[in-house]
Amino acid sequence: MGKVERHATITDVAALAGVSVGTASKALNGRGSLREETRTRVREAARQLNFEVNAGARSLHSGRTYTVGMITTDTIGRFSIPVLMGAEDALGAGQMSVFLCDGRDDPIREQYHVKTLLSRRVDGIIVTGRRTEARAPIAPRLPVPVVYAFISSTDPGDCSVVPDEEGGARKAVEHLLAIGRTRLAHVTGPEHHHSAQARSAAAAGRLAEAGLSLVGPPLFGAWSETWGRQAVGMLLAGGTSFDAVFCGSDQIARGVADALRAVGRRVPEEVALVGYDNWDVMAGACQPPLTSVDMNLEGLGRTAAEMLLAAINGTPSPGRHARPCHLVVRESTTVPLVRVEP
């Protein structure tokens, strides 16, 4: 008669990792404040022993389902998908699953999703969307923690994780000043849009600190390449002298690049160009490749998920938490060095 195979237990995992059973359990279930090195060691021991956490047992033991809901209004997924990927990275480390729901900017559909997620007994909810402006809370007095990611809640008691858009705009202007540009034009999206206003005001503010101002009023329009081309026509028709253009989005910047090339203005030799969002589809296809502000959406998603996990474990972080943006420099602002032959 063959020997019955013995399945590894949490005690085996703890012994191999050199920790207590309680610590091993916390590491595998994403609970407690453990050092990352400890969590990694326990997970590696579990992998070596082919140990799998029984979801049903975990749920009965802790009263949790190890599932999180994510509600988005970003139908296209341009912003919510990177946020989701970052959140899944963080939640996956705690062996948690994510239910994604598309609210489609429809309050009735959104409330249906909230009720559905609660009926599934999710441990928490992440709310995201395609705009950074504040929105009303998804529902009053929910029985589970909620974290807003990329967008923010109008309730200061809620936890919101957002990109520091103003800081990103300041970095763009600082870069243009550093490469010697002093006559900056600004082309951006709709005037009523929060991101367009925030980025525009921050750019003008940073220039003022350097004793400079934009060469003309900010040009507000659409988030499109077409508007970028039209804006260049307006600048040239008005006789505006400029040596740099800071755009409120990569789409606008690509249109600006096309229009400048069409009239024989060389980028970056004559006009340096900076976009916003670091959308690889636009920034990489732009001619020349586009310097752009990156909002680090995956990192933002990871932070939001980590804050949600902390809230689930009893340590909420209310308020608005701004995460830094960074500038990715490409050929649209870097004039090639000319080699001088000896």
Solvent accessible surface area in square Angstrom, and as a share of the most:
residue,aa,sasa,rsa
1,M,240,1.07
2,G,65,0.62
3,K,200,0.85
4,V,124,0.71
5,E,140,0.63
6,R,166,0.61
7,H,145,0.65
8,A,26,0.20
9,T,56,0.33
10,I,49,0.25
11,T,79,0.46
12,D,36,0.19
13,V,0,0.00
14,A,3,0.02
15,A,79,0.62
16,L,91,0.45
17,A,6,0.04
18,G,63,0.61
19,V,31,0.18
20,S,66,0.42
21,V,68,0.39
22,G,40,0.39
23,T,33,0.19
24,A,0,0.00
25,S,27,0.18
26,K,83,0.35
27,A,0,0.00
28,L,4,0.02
29,N,12,0.06
30,G,10,0.10
31,R,52,0.19
32,G,35,0.34
33,S,116,0.75
34,L,45,0.22
35,R,171,0.62
36,E,110,0.49
37,E,93,0.42
38,T,13,0.08
39,R,29,0.11
40,T,73,0.43
41,R,91,0.33
42,V,0,0.00
43,R,68,0.25
44,E,67,0.30
45,A,4,0.03
46,A,8,0.06
47,R,156,0.57
48,Q,102,0.45
49,L,61,0.30
50,N,132,0.68
51,F,40,0.17
52,E,147,0.66
53,V,36,0.21
54,N,97,0.50
55,A,68,0.53
56,G,42,0.40
57,A,54,0.42
58,R,25,0.09
59,S,26,0.17
60,L,162,0.81
61,H,150,0.67
62,S,40,0.26
63,G,53,0.51
64,R,28,0.10
65,T,32,0.19
66,Y,8,0.03
67,T,21,0.12
68,V,0,0.00
69,G,0,0.00
70,M,0,0.00
71,I,1,0.00
72,T,6,0.04
73,T,20,0.11
74,D,5,0.03
75,T,88,0.51
76,I,150,0.76
77,G,7,0.07
78,R,45,0.16
79,F,35,0.14
80,S,7,0.04
81,I,88,0.45
82,P,30,0.19
83,V,0,0.00
84,L,25,0.13
85,M,97,0.43
86,G,0,0.00
87,A,1,0.00
88,E,83,0.37
89,D,83,0.43
90,A,13,0.10
91,L,0,0.00
92,G,40,0.38
93,A,41,0.32
94,G,2,0.02
95,Q,82,0.36
96,M,13,0.06
97,S,64,0.41
98,V,31,0.18
99,F,67,0.28
100,L,95,0.47
101,C,16,0.10
102,D,41,0.21
103,G,1,0.01
104,R,135,0.49
105,D,84,0.43
106,D,55,0.29
107,P,98,0.61
108,I,144,0.73
109,R,84,0.31
110,E,14,0.06
111,Q,66,0.29
112,Y,138,0.53
113,H,26,0.12
114,V,4,0.03
115,K,142,0.60
116,T,41,0.24
117,L,2,0.01
118,L,49,0.25
119,S,87,0.56
120,R,134,0.49
121,R,138,0.50
122,V,4,0.02
123,D,15,0.08
124,G,0,0.00
125,I,0,0.00
126,I,1,0.00
127,V,1,0.00
128,T,0,0.00
129,G,0,0.00
130,R,95,0.35
131,R,95,0.35
132,T,3,0.02
133,E,57,0.25
134,A,56,0.43
135,R,54,0.20
136,A,66,0.51
137,P,50,0.32
138,I,5,0.03
139,A,22,0.17
140,P,100,0.63
141,R,221,0.81
142,L,38,0.19
143,P,108,0.68
144,V,29,0.17
145,P,43,0.27
146,V,26,0.15
147,V,2,0.01
148,Y,3,0.01
149,A,0,0.00
150,F,4,0.02
151,I,9,0.05
152,S,6,0.04
153,S,13,0.08
154,T,84,0.49
155,D,61,0.31
156,P,115,0.72
157,G,50,0.48
158,D,35,0.18
159,C,12,0.07
160,S,3,0.02
161,V,0,0.00
162,V,1,0.00
163,P,2,0.02
164,D,45,0.24
165,E,4,0.02
166,E,70,0.31
167,G,17,0.16
168,G,0,0.00
169,A,0,0.00
170,R,78,0.28
171,K,78,0.33
172,A,0,0.00
173,V,1,0.00
174,E,66,0.30
175,H,30,0.14
176,L,0,0.00
177,L,38,0.19
178,A,86,0.67
179,I,61,0.31
180,G,53,0.51
181,R,25,0.09
182,T,66,0.38
183,R,106,0.39
184,L,1,0.00
185,A,3,0.02
186,H,3,0.01
187,V,0,0.00
188,T,0,0.00
189,G,0,0.00
190,P,28,0.18
191,E,105,0.47
192,H,143,0.64
193,H,15,0.07
194,H,61,0.27
195,S,6,0.04
196,A,0,0.00
197,Q,81,0.36
198,A,11,0.09
199,R,10,0.04
200,S,6,0.04
201,A,69,0.53
202,A,12,0.09
203,A,0,0.00
204,A,41,0.31
205,G,31,0.30
206,R,49,0.18
207,L,0,0.00
208,A,66,0.51
209,E,113,0.51
210,A,48,0.37
211,G,68,0.65
212,L,60,0.30
213,S,81,0.52
214,L,26,0.13
215,V,48,0.28
216,G,27,0.26
217,P,111,0.70
218,P,40,0.25
219,L,33,0.16
220,F,53,0.22
221,G,24,0.23
222,A,47,0.37
223,W,67,0.23
224,S,32,0.21
225,E,45,0.20
226,T,67,0.39
227,W,25,0.09
228,G,0,0.00
229,R,101,0.37
230,Q,101,0.45
231,A,0,0.00
232,V,1,0.01
233,G,39,0.37
234,M,100,0.44
235,L,14,0.07
236,L,60,0.30
237,A,94,0.73
238,G,63,0.60
239,G,62,0.60
240,T,38,0.22
241,S,70,0.45
242,F,2,0.01
243,D,15,0.08
244,A,0,0.00
245,V,0,0.00
246,F,2,0.01
247,C,0,0.00
248,G,0,0.00
249,S,6,0.04
250,D,1,0.01
251,Q,53,0.23
252,I,0,0.00
253,A,0,0.00
254,R,65,0.24
255,G,0,0.00
256,V,0,0.00
257,A,1,0.01
258,D,37,0.19
259,A,13,0.10
260,L,0,0.00
261,R,125,0.45
262,A,87,0.67
263,V,83,0.48
264,G,55,0.53
265,R,63,0.23
266,R,143,0.52
267,V,22,0.12
268,P,6,0.04
269,E,67,0.30
270,E,67,0.30
271,V,0,0.00
272,A,0,0.00
273,L,0,0.00
274,V,0,0.00
275,G,0,0.00
276,Y,0,0.00
277,D,21,0.11
278,N,29,0.15
279,W,68,0.24
280,D,104,0.54
281,V,90,0.52
282,M,19,0.08
283,A,0,0.00
284,G,46,0.44
285,A,47,0.36
286,C,1,0.00
287,Q,109,0.48
288,P,28,0.18
289,P,40,0.25
290,L,0,0.00
291,T,0,0.00
292,S,0,0.00
293,V,0,0.00
294,D,28,0.14
295,M,3,0.01
296,N,64,0.33
297,L,16,0.08
298,E,63,0.28
299,G,9,0.09
300,L,1,0.01
301,G,0,0.00
302,R,90,0.33
303,T,18,0.11
304,A,0,0.00
305,A,0,0.00
306,E,98,0.44
307,M,35,0.16
308,L,0,0.00
309,L,23,0.11
310,A,35,0.27
311,A,17,0.13
312,I,33,0.17
313,N,63,0.32
314,G,59,0.57
315,T,89,0.51
316,P,90,0.57
317,S,35,0.22
318,P,83,0.52
319,G,21,0.20
320,R,138,0.50
321,H,49,0.22
322,A,52,0.40
323,R,96,0.35
324,P,86,0.54
325,C,3,0.02
326,H,85,0.38
327,L,38,0.19
328,V,38,0.22
329,V,69,0.39
330,R,59,0.21
331,E,89,0.40
332,S,0,0.00
333,T,2,0.01
334,T,60,0.35
335,V,72,0.42
336,P,90,0.57
337,L,179,0.89
338,V,130,0.75
339,R,200,0.73
340,V,129,0.74
341,E,122,0.55
342,P,167,1.05
